[in-house]
Amino acid sequence: MHVATPVVLSPMAGVTNWPFRVICESYGPDGLYVAEMITARALVARNPKALRLCRFAPGEKIRSLQLYGVNPAIVEQAAKIVIDENMADHVDLNFGCPVPKVTRRGGGSALPWKTDLFREIIQRVVKVCDAANVPVTAKIRVGIDHEHETFLEAGHIAQEEGCKAVTLHARTTAEYYGGHSDWSRIGELVGALDIPVFGNGDVWGANDALAMVSETGCAGVAIGRGCQGRPWLFADIKNAFAGSDERIDPALGDVCTVIERHAQLLTEFYDGDERMAVHDLRKHVAWYLKGFPVGGSTRRAFMECENLEDVRREIGKLDPDIRFPERVVDKPRGRVRFAKKVHLPYGWLESRETTHAERQALFGDDPMDASY
Ligand SMILES: Cc1cc2nc3c(=O)[nH]c(=O)nc-3n(C[C@H](O)[C@H](O)[C@H](O)COP(=O)(O)O)c2cc1C
């Protein structure tokens, strides 16, 4: 599977549903746009919320889903559903989530520490997906903390077991979203593996994307928070990789056109439920308006919208000619804090392979969902 621009919309729970993906893809029609993580157990149980997250818009060129789970048998079953029901063209596996609710159960970024479990999940999913020619990739972090790094070993296992690429978010679980993504680790992984490595973490502007590729030799860049409220970043990145300096510099009126479109698409996503749509839109509006000189009362008014008409009314009150604020262009956005503490299952760090008792304790009650 090839994409002309080496850019990936990194999966973000609560963010990268199809309305947001469609908007991002409209700016950079030749990247890879990944849906948010789907809890394998929820998919297997055919939980309606999970099924909604698996939907794609008709125009999406590559249907890319991310699965999350701890129990290899359940993740395999989820992959079978995806394949048997032709739900995706690409499956990514989440081994990067740092949220306590997830790592406390041995999931996300805690999982590669247990090499047997990590290997088994990949092995089973690759077997199912290979039969349908659907590529599998893995998304990992550097490790749990700097005393417990896992990325090199995890990268090798992923490669051995047939992953077609690996994405490295170059922070540890303990670093959460604080500090900096240490791109030198991406370079290390590129040097260690034969399969493509996507670099991830702290790409806030198109020049960061170029810098990450030139500093690390990575095959492409995965963008998370940098496109929150700035989906046109994908156009900037496409231009940058094509050697052009052209960047999108939207005025508030242009941003409002995107907000309105986003609201409409979310309404479709929620099957016509405008209330759910505009509630989902709230966080996006906060991101879209970041840095613009619009007052607290305007922001609050958006947070109180209950339908599309309310959103349009608030948009109508804004001055369309205000330029995009220079000071937030290509700057960090979204969450940026360190973890208070890494939560792991009892005794997790004592061995690199799961014991029988650990497996029993882990698989007894998988989480139905997890939010970042
Ligand atoms: C709100 C939010 C939700 C996220 N959800 C997911 C997810 O579902 N799956 C995943 O692999 N990573 C998830 N991530 C991590 C991002 O994909 C990405 O790895 C991380 O934000 C670092 O990249 P950035 O510096 O470009 O934001 C999430 C991050 C944020 C901020």
The ligand as an SDF file (V2000), in Angstrom:
LIG
                    3D

 31 33  0  0  0  0  0  0  0  0999 V2000
   -6.8510   13.1500   22.3890 C   0  0  0  0  0  0  0  0  0  0  0  0
   -5.8920   12.0850   21.9510 C   0  0  0  0  0  0  0  0  0  0  0  0
   -6.3670   10.8220   21.6400 C   0  0  0  0  0  0  0  0  0  0  0  0
   -5.4720    9.8210   21.2260 C   0  0  0  0  0  0  0  0  0  0  0  0
   -5.9680    8.5870   20.8850 N   0  0  0  0  0  0  0  0  0  0  0  0
   -5.1220    7.6540   20.3810 C   0  0  0  0  0  0  0  0  0  0  0  0
   -5.6160    6.4050   19.8950 C   0  0  0  0  0  0  0  0  0  0  0  0
   -6.8270    6.1330   19.8930 O   0  0  0  0  0  0  0  0  0  0  0  0
   -4.6980    5.5020   19.4280 N   0  0  0  0  0  0  0  0  0  0  0  0
   -3.3480    5.7650   19.4130 C   0  0  0  0  0  0  0  0  0  0  0  0
   -2.5820    4.9250   18.9690 O   0  0  0  0  0  0  0  0  0  0  0  0
   -2.8690    6.9440   19.8360 N   0  0  0  0  0  0  0  0  0  0  0  0
   -3.7120    7.8890   20.3050 C   0  0  0  0  0  0  0  0  0  0  0  0
   -3.2260    9.1090   20.6910 N   0  0  0  0  0  0  0  0  0  0  0  0
   -1.7920    9.3970   20.4990 C   0  0  0  0  0  0  0  0  0  0  0  0
   -1.5530   10.0900   19.1490 C   0  0  0  0  0  0  0  0  0  0  0  0
   -1.9140    9.2390   18.0790 O   0  0  0  0  0  0  0  0  0  0  0  0
   -0.0800   10.4760   18.9990 C   0  0  0  0  0  0  0  0  0  0  0  0
    0.6880    9.3130   19.0690 O   0  0  0  0  0  0  0  0  0  0  0  0
    0.3880   11.4490   20.0600 C   0  0  0  0  0  0  0  0  0  0  0  0
   -0.5480   12.4850   20.2470 O   0  0  0  0  0  0  0  0  0  0  0  0
    1.7670   12.0340   19.7230 C   0  0  0  0  0  0  0  0  0  0  0  0
    1.7360   12.6930   18.5010 O   0  0  0  0  0  0  0  0  0  0  0  0
    1.6060   14.3090   18.4100 P   0  0  0  0  0  0  0  0  0  0  0  0
    2.7500   14.8960   19.1540 O   0  0  0  0  0  0  0  0  0  0  0  0
    1.6310   14.5950   16.9270 O   0  0  0  0  0  0  0  0  0  0  0  0
    0.3040   14.6730   19.0620 O   0  0  0  0  0  0  0  0  0  0  0  0
   -4.0840   10.1010   21.1400 C   0  0  0  0  0  0  0  0  0  0  0  0
   -3.6250   11.3760   21.4580 C   0  0  0  0  0  0  0  0  0  0  0  0
   -4.5000   12.3650   21.8600 C   0  0  0  0  0  0  0  0  0  0  0  0
   -3.9590   13.7320   22.1870 C   0  0  0  0  0  0  0  0  0  0  0  0
  1  2  1  0
  2  3  1  0
  2 30  2  0
  3  4  2  0
  4  5  1  0
  4 28  1  0
  5  6  2  0
  6  7  1  0
  6 13  1  0
  7  8  2  0
  7  9  1  0
  9 10  1  0
 10 11  2  0
 10 12  1  0
 12 13  2  0
 13 14  1  0
 14 15  1  0
 14 28  1  0
 15 16  1  0
 16 17  1  0
 16 18  1  0
 18 19  1  0
 18 20  1  0
 20 21  1  0
 20 22  1  0
 22 23  1  0
 23 24  1  0
 24 25  2  0
 24 26  1  0
 24 27  1  0
 28 29  2  0
 29 30  1  0
 30 31  1  0
M  END
$$$$
